[in-house]
């Protein structure tokens, strides 16, 4: 896959590593010459110094043959304009981070797949991890995240059926019970203390999911 990554901050740099390791042909664009030079020392990519809102810069990056473009800068205006141009060049998959939630509608109007405020998402996840040592991320997959959480003895939902759980934008995948039993959950399965519950949630619902799971599966006080 031919992938263009705009912005070499923390997200862009990590995304570059993932894409290269996956075997993609990667082009990176950043206005900071030092960042662009540094990435070349670590990865086999084409690095371009320039403003991705400039059509000539995108053309130098091979926008006409790109399969995907990902905008990762901290400036929503730059991300939006870059994505709009990518759409004009008929790039099949255009993705962007959105730093301020109030800008999300603008990206949606352009038809861009978005990840809202990654810093806030990470901060929220860390906060709920501090409240629950029994919660851990298992995997991150396109569109969502898989977590495991252990049900505390005395938690509000323990000894209740799954169908009584307040569920929104997440699903139970499996329950691993003491003794090694693996249960594919149905609505009538009762949650027991110590159950290791595997949950899938959509990326955009992750914060609300963590809040819900902590409230119902973790003993308070």
Secondary structure, DSSP 8 states (H G I E B T S, - for coil): -EEEEE--SHHHHHHHHHHHHTT-EEEEEES-HHHHHHHHTTS--EEEES-TTSHHHHHHTTGGG-SEEEE--S-HHHHHHHHHHHHHTT-SEEEEEESSGGGHHHHHHHT-EEEE-HHHHHHHHHHHHHH-TTEEEEEEETTEEEEEEE--TT-TTTTSBGGGS--SSEEEEEEE-TTS-EE---TT-B--TT-EEEEEEEGGGHHHHHHHHHHHHS---
